[in-house]
Amino acid sequence: MSFAIPHFSGFSKDSFNFLRELEKNNNQKWFSKNKERYENSLVIPSKSFVTDIGQFFSHLNPAIRTEPKFNQTLMRINKDMRFVKGDPYKNYFLIHFGRFKGDSEFYVYLHKDGISYGVFLNNSSGEELFFRKNLDEYDKEIKGVFQKYNLNGKFNLYEFDREPELIASKFNAEKNFKELIDTKYILLEKELKKNEKIIYSADFLTEVIKIFSNLYPLYSFAISPNPLALIEEFEDKLGLAK
């Protein structure tokens, strides 16, 4: 019997209660007793979110993965204990949309105190990784994207290593461009505390689509050696092209 994924109607308060309690009870016995809570408060609404936002991403770029599955758009909460020691579970839940593992991607990150969402830009060298090169070649155009899509002052810039480190709050490309260049694993994100009502309604999906739409031109510099053509295609699809 197949399970029909419901439409996204928001996360629940227990999404955050579960993560808070997991942090204090990070062991297999507690998790086994609370596995149904995990499914109901995190997995099902996250799959609903991925399913409902999938059409948006497919319209923008069919290469972005949109299947509501683990190892595709959902990160498993259990750690691979072959490579790490300590607690067996992550105390957060990650929804992410990229083309492949290690790619630049859009994300929604749930933790005990709320939700962060934005774009991860892989500013390292590698095949199919273009942001490092494009930062040098298209610095004026990137600054122009921040201006045109009203990105300046709207996102915090973090360096992501094992834990996010704040580099610049309310990042402004005109003032802080060097920080962007010097950051290897870039997070540009907005944050909502768990008391924000929008988290618990379908309006959160609308909000995320709006933010991801504004970030997509910047993301184009991370996934293409010809980002201006990709941005032109994006603007044409949204009716923004001149």
N, C-alpha and C positions, 0 to 999 in steps of 0.2 A: 504494500500500500504506500503510495507516494505521498509526501507531505507538501501541501500547498503553502508557499511562503506568503504570509499576509503582507498588505501594504504597510509601509513605515508610518507609524503614528507617534513616534518619539521614543526616547529611552525612558526607563522608569527610575524612580529613586533607589530601587533596590540594585540597579546597575552599579551605583557608587557605594551603597552599603556593602554589597558583596565584595568589591575590591578592597574596601577598608578592612573588612573582617578577614579577608584572605591574607592581607599583610600581617595580621596578628596571629593567624592560624595557618601558616604556610606549610602544610603537611598533607600527605595523601589521605589520611583518615578523615580529616575535616573536609577536604575537597570531595571525597566520595559521598559523604553525607549531604553535601550541598551541591551536588552535580546538577540536579534538576533546577535549582536556582540559577546556576551558571547558564544553563541552556535557555531558560526563560528570560533572564534579565540582560544577558549579553549576546548570546549566539543568535537567537531568533530575531531580535530587533536589528542586529547588525546585518544579518542576511537580508532582512527586509530593506534596510537602507541601501545595501549594495544593489539589490534587484531594482529598486526604484530609481537609483541614480545611473543605472547602467545605460539606459537609452541616451542620456545626456553625453556620456563619454563615447559611446559608439558613434554618435553623430559627429563629435569633434574629431576623434581619432580612433579608428577601429583596432589599432595595435595595442591600445590600453586594455588590460585585462579587466573583465567585469563579471566573471563568474562568482557567485556567492559561495565560494569554497575556501577551505583552509589550504594554505600554500599557494593560493591565487590572489585573493583579496583580503583574506582574514589570516592573521597570525595566530598560531596555536599558543594557548596560554601556558602549556607545560613546557619546561625547558628540556633540552637534550642533555641529560646528565652524563653523557660520555665526554662532554667538553666543558662542563661547568660543575662547580661544587656549591653546596649550600642549599638554599630553598628550591624545591622542585617546580614552583610555579612563578610566572611573572605576575606582578601586582598591577598590571595594566592590560588593556585590550586594544589591539591595533587593527584598524581597517585601512587598507592602502590600495592605490591604483597606479600601477606602472606597467611597463612592457615585459620586464624580466627582473630576476633577483639582482639587487644592487643598482637598479636603474633609478634615475630621478623619478619622483612620484608624488601624487597627492595623498593626503592622509587625514584620518580622523583618529585621535588618540584619547581613549577614555582612561582616567585614573581616579583615585579615590576622591579628589577634590573638584573634579569637573572634566571638561573636554577641551582639547587643543586641536586645531585643524589648520591646514595650510599646505605648503609644498616643501618637499625635500629636494634639494638640488645637489647632485653628486659632482663636486668640483675637483675631482681627481682625474687622473689620466686613465684611459682604457678604451677598448673598442666599443663603439656606439655611445661613448660618453663625450659630449661636445661642449659642455658649459665652460670648461677651462679655456679652450681655444677661442670660443666665441666672446668671452669676457674681454679678451685682448683686441679682437678684431671688430667687435660691435659695441664698444663701450658707450658711444653716443646714442646708439639705437636702444640699448638696454635702459639707459637713463630716460630716453624718450618714452619707453613703455611704462616705466614707473609713473611718469607724468600723465600720459594719456589715459591710463586705466586707474588713476587715482590710488596708486599703491603706496606712495610716500606717506609716512607717519601712521600707517594702518596696521603694520605688522612688527612683531619683535623678531630680531635676528638672533638665532642660536647657532652655536657650533655643536654638532652632535658627535660625541665619541661614545663612551659607555653611558654617560649621562649628559643631557643637554646643558650647555653653558651659555648664559646670556652674554651676547657680544654688544648688541645695541637695541635699546627699547625704541619703539616707534621709528623703525629704520627709514632713513631718507637716502635715496640713491645719490642725490646731489652732494650731500654732506658726508656720507659714510661709505662711498663706493670702495675705498681701499679695504674696509672691513669685509666687504663681499668678496673681493679678490683673495684676501688672506685666509678666508674660512674654507676648509677642505670639504666638510660635510655640512651643508647649509640647511637650516630650518627657518622658514619665514612663516610665522604662525600667529593666529588670533586665538584668544583664550576665553572660555566661558566658565564661570564658577558654577557649581552644581545647584545653586539656588536660582539660576536664570530660568525663567519659565519656558523659554523657547526650546530648551533641550527636551522637554517632555511633550512636544507636539510635532506634527508634520511640518510646521514652519521651519524647523531646524534643517530639514532637507532643502527647502527653498533657499535658506540662508547660505548653506554650503555650496549649492549650485552657483549662486551669485558670486561668491568669493572665488571658487575654482574657475569660473569664466573669466574673471578679471586677472587671475594668475596664469591662465593658459598661454598668453603671449610670452610671458617670461619663461615659462616651462619650455616653450618652443626652442629657446636658445640652448637647452640642455639635451634635446633629442634629435637635432638636425644640423647638418653642416650648412644648410641653406635656410636658416630660421626665418628670414624675411618673407620667403615664399610661403612658409607654413603659416605665418601670421596673416598674410594676405588671404590665404584660403580660409582661415578662421574668421576673419572679418567679413568675408563674402558670405559664409554660412550664416552668420548672425546679422547680416544686412548692414554691416558697419563700413564696408568698403566704399570708397568714393566713386 
